[in-house]
Amino acid sequence: MAEPDPRTLEALGLAEAPREHPLSYPGARPEESVLLDGDRLLPLTRRVYEDRVPVLAVGSNACPAQLRHKMAQSGVSGTIPMVKTRVFGLGVGVSAHVSLMGYVSASPFHAPGAVGELFLTWLDAAQLAVVDASEGVPVAEGAYGRAWLPASDVRIELDSGELLPGAHVYVNRRGVLHNGSGTPRPHPGEQRPLLASLLAGSARLRELFGETPEEFCARARGDGALCARGTELFTEERLTTASGLEKYVGAGPSSRP
């Protein structure tokens, strides 16, 4: 009997997609640059792909299982280079909306002086269309717009040391949540403590989504009207602020590889 392939997402403990398990958001990600090849993670032979579009993964798009889920659902190739990067001038905040998937997602904000690690995904035209659609880019009421961040404003350094002239990123159209003083609130990187904190701070939010993170996810998942009401509540309770990245949405070079 053949030995199980140790490179599969299941074997690596990376098979859980936040779209199916909201409390796992933003999902498990690799420790190093990899080539996502459907159900497997393979070594990368290079870091730059001129025939593809560079897109920074701020939230669950850095989770291989999430990408696999999105591509498989649309019947699109699941072969995606994922490159670990250092990003200068960008922070990861909390989106000012409740996702139909049942979680409160991440969104970038302008953060001069900040340095962080993100994955950069290189997407072909079909893959980019799938991810755009999943983020709501094609529709006016969608959660995110796609922005081009030029290297003059946001420095993107690949783990090979190479610098990019810029990259795309998804910016929430409703802004991000703030920390009480108007400054964007950093996303904690896990859904459970984020939801617990949001629920503890708002009686009206608890009325809508329950007392616990588990209740929040269960009620929000698939309920468009409830998610919309929760999103409105963030604004009504003055919890939102601009990301500072709005001016980049729709700018930059063509998104076609």
Phi and psi in degrees as a GROMACS rama.xvg file:
@    title "Ramachandran Plot"
@    xaxis  label "Phi"
@    yaxis  label "Psi"
@TYPE xy
-68.4617  144.75  ALA-2
-70.7513  145.149  GLU-3
-60.5806  145.636  PRO-4
-72.2193  116.577  ASP-5
-73.35  -3.8653  PRO-6
-95.2471  -2.26727  ARG-7
-72.1723  156.306  THR-8
-60.3601  -36.5125  LEU-9
-63.6582  -45.8654  GLU-10
-65.7348  -30.1108  ALA-11
-89.6945  -1.92072  LEU-12
74.1156  27.8021  GLY-13
-120.65  24.9378  LEU-14
-90.9767  -6.96976  ALA-15
-88.5264  119.59  GLU-16
-94.7717  130.777  ALA-17
-57.6566  -25.8959  PRO-18
-63.2369  -25.8502  ARG-19
-101.143  -21.811  GLU-20
-134.668  82.2181  HIS-21
-54.7039  -36.0805  PRO-22
-70.0695  -11.0345  LEU-23
-84.3218  -6.47228  SER-24
-54.9689  138.801  TYR-25
-85.7131  4.58912  PRO-26
93.7317  159.02  GLY-27
-74.9191  144.34  ALA-28
-130.675  162.543  ARG-29
-67.1547  164.843  PRO-30
-89.3779  -15.2419  GLU-31
-147.402  173.138  GLU-32
-61.4134  137.917  SER-33
-147.361  165.272  VAL-34
-105.735  113.383  LEU-35
-76.3883  119.96  LEU-36
-123.154  77.8428  ASP-37
69.1109  -100.371  GLY-38
-103.639  4.68439  ASP-39
-125.827  156.417  ARG-40
-111.989  123.392  LEU-41
-119.336  162.033  LEU-42
-66.2514  149.925  PRO-43
-93.0274  138.934  LEU-44
-96.3552  -15.3413  THR-45
-153.358  174.047  ARG-46
-116.004  -18.958  ARG-47
-118.517  134.455  VAL-48
-128.516  96.508  TYR-49
-63.1772  -22.222  GLU-50
-90.5079  8.37644  ASP-51
-129.455  168.982  ARG-52
-102.932  128.406  VAL-53
-82.2217  124.829  PRO-54
-132.376  120.738  VAL-55
-70.7907  136.508  LEU-56
-102.117  104.602  ALA-57
-87.2691  -35.5762  VAL-58
-118.753  -120.856  GLY-59
-76.0502  -7.58672  SER-60
-72.7296  -4.39602  ASN-61
-91.9754  -1.0241  ALA-62
-93.3337  113.965  CYS-63
-54.7643  -37.4762  PRO-64
-65.9945  -34.7472  ALA-65
-67.0811  -44.1431  GLN-66
-63.3178  -43.4321  LEU-67
-58.0672  -44.0727  ARG-68
-62.0627  -46.6719  HIS-69
-63.416  -45.0412  LYS-70
-69.5565  -42.3708  MET-71
-64.2658  -38.6427  ALA-72
-63.3274  -29.2996  GLN-73
-101.207  0.370127  SER-74
68.4265  32.489  GLY-75
-110.262  152.376  VAL-76
-53.6993  134.512  SER-77
-101.229  25.4953  GLY-78
-94.9301  108.388  THR-79
-137.854  119.547  ILE-80
-68.7506  134.358  PRO-81
-126.08  113.461  MET-82
-112.838  129.586  VAL-83
-74.736  134.277  LYS-84
-134.701  159.615  THR-85
-105.526  129.681  ARG-86
-119.946  129.055  VAL-87
-110.166  125.218  PHE-88
99.9761  11.3964  GLY-89
-132.501  134.924  LEU-90
-112.706  161.314  GLY-91
-109.616  112.365  VAL-92
-109.371  -167.79  GLY-93
-106.737  122.078  VAL-94
-59.8182  140.367  SER-95
-86.5115  45.6719  ALA-96
-154.898  157.487  HIS-97
-99.1999  122.98  VAL-98
-76.7761  144.828  SER-99
-62.8275  -17.6729  LEU-100
-75.4161  -11.8072  MET-101
104.392  10.6998  GLY-102
-133.192  171.655  TYR-103
-105.998  114.616  VAL-104
-87.8546  179.006  SER-105
-94.6979  155.94  ALA-106
-152.587  144.223  SER-107
-77.4121  158.322  PRO-108
-142.449  156.973  PHE-109
-69.902  125.279  HIS-110
-142.561  78.9897  ALA-111
-55.4439  132.805  PRO-112
90.9794  -14.8903  GLY-113
-76.6995  147.703  ALA-114
-133.253  129.672  VAL-115
-148.274  169.331  GLY-116
-106.266  130.498  GLU-117
-137.418  160.342  LEU-118
-91.9474  143.485  PHE-119
-108.55  124.919  LEU-120
-101.116  137.669  THR-121
-102.945  110.863  TRP-122
-110.134  139.019  LEU-123
-81.1562  178.128  ASP-124
-60.098  -43.2277  ALA-125
-67.6238  -41.7089  ALA-126
-65.2266  -40.5464  GLN-127
-61.6849  -40.5998  LEU-128
-62.849  -38.7953  ALA-129
-64.6642  -47.7375  VAL-130
-68.0067  -40.5403  VAL-131
-54.6318  -47.6537  ASP-132
-63.1715  -39.1806  ALA-133
-67.382  -24.1319  SER-134
-95.5378  -3.58884  GLU-135
83.4935  15.0176  GLY-136
-59.9807  -43.0582  VAL-137
-70.9246  -13.9585  PRO-138
-115.1  144.118  VAL-139
-60.6844  -33.6414  ALA-140
-89.1703  3.55765  GLU-141
-65.6291  158.675  GLY-142
-69.3159  -36.5617  ALA-143
-123.356  150.599  TYR-144
-112.349  151.375  GLY-145
-94.6381  129.761  ARG-146
-116.636  152.17  ALA-147
-105.241  121.306  TRP-148
-102.539  110.143  LEU-149
-75.7362  153.231  PRO-150
-61.9771  -23.693  ALA-151
-65.6682  -21.6537  SER-152
-112.561  -35.0433  ASP-153
-132.888  116.424  VAL-154
-86.6195  129.487  ARG-155
-121.929  111.375  ILE-156
-112.155  116.707  GLU-157
-70.7794  160.621  LEU-158
-68.0773  -7.73118  ASP-159
-86.4665  -8.03727  SER-160
95.3183  -11.1113  GLY-161
-68.7591  145.849  GLU-162
-107.737  141.06  LEU-163
-97.0051  150.451  LEU-164
-72.8002  -8.25475  PRO-165
157.967  177.101  GLY-166
-160.662  160.03  ALA-167
-85.5173  156.269  HIS-168
-153.848  154.632  VAL-169
-94.7263  124.666  TYR-170
-112.226  129.745  VAL-171
-69.1271  129.424  ASN-172
-69.6308  -19.484  ARG-173
-98.5036  2.68765  ARG-174
89.7523  -160.057  GLY-175
-129.918  165.358  VAL-176
-79.5447  147.8  LEU-177
-105.68  173.439  HIS-178
-95.6479  11.6842  ASN-179
107.352  -18.6375  GLY-180
-116.954  10.593  SER-181
94.6503  -12.1703  GLY-182
-83.1868  136.892  THR-183
-52.9788  137.356  PRO-184
-84.0114  124.602  ARG-185
-66.1944  142.565  PRO-186
-74.4802  131.424  HIS-187
-71.1173  -10.0978  PRO-188
90.1474  -6.98597  GLY-189
-137.06  145.857  GLU-190
-78.2103  -39.473  GLN-191
-59.6472  -51.8227  ARG-192
-65.8368  -31.8498  PRO-193
-63.6661  -50.3623  LEU-194
-64.7407  -38.8901  LEU-195
-60.2334  -41.4952  ALA-196
-68.3952  -43.6154  SER-197
-63.1221  -43.2716  LEU-198
-66.4626  -39.6217  LEU-199
-64.3022  -28.0887  ALA-200
-91.1657  -2.68468  GLY-201
-146.449  112.011  SER-202
-64.3493  -35.7623  ALA-203
-68.0705  -35.4762  ARG-204
-66.9802  -38.297  LEU-205
-65.8873  -35.4069  ARG-206
-61.6368  -36.5016  GLU-207
-80.149  -43.9643  LEU-208
-115.805  0.424164  PHE-209
95.0509  -175.628  GLY-210
-93.9412  -17.9683  GLU-211
-126.481  159.726  THR-212
-57.0905  -36.3721  PRO-213
-62.7462  -43.9016  GLU-214
-64.8103  -40.8887  GLU-215
-56.9071  -52.8296  PHE-216
-61.6368  -42.256  CYS-217
-65.0432  -40.7583  ALA-218
-74.4858  -39.5533  ARG-219
-73.7227  -35.6098  ALA-220
-59.3727  116.358  ARG-221
80.7221  -1.39244  GLY-222
-102.877  91.2574  ASP-223
-60.3588  -41.3173  GLY-224
-65.0871  -41.1119  ALA-225
-68.2489  -41.9196  LEU-226
-61.9543  -40.6464  CYS-227
-63.9274  -39.9494  ALA-228
-66.477  -40.402  ARG-229
-62.6246  -39.35  GLY-230
-64.1638  -42.8911  THR-231
-61.6029  -36.7761  GLU-232
-65.0595  -36.5719  LEU-233
-56.3721  -42.4513  PHE-234
-70.7079  -45.042  THR-235
-60.385  -34.8133  GLU-236
-91.0707  10.733  GLU-237
56.2367  45.5946  ARG-238
-98.0809  -3.45419  LEU-239
-105.822  156.007  THR-240
-148.514  164.298  THR-241
-71.6164  151.192  ALA-242
-82.7011  -19.0261  SER-243
82.3573  2.04821  GLY-244
-109.918  4.51195  LEU-245
-58.6238  -35.1332  GLU-246
-67.17  -16.5887  LYS-247
-88.9935  -13.4889  TYR-248
-66.1795  128.243  VAL-249
81.3966  -0.451064  GLY-250
-96.2258  176.243  ALA-251
94.1613  -172.828  GLY-252
-72.4547  170.461  PRO-253
-57.2943  142.97  SER-254
-86.1224  -0.987202  SER-255
-85.8358  132.719  ARG-256
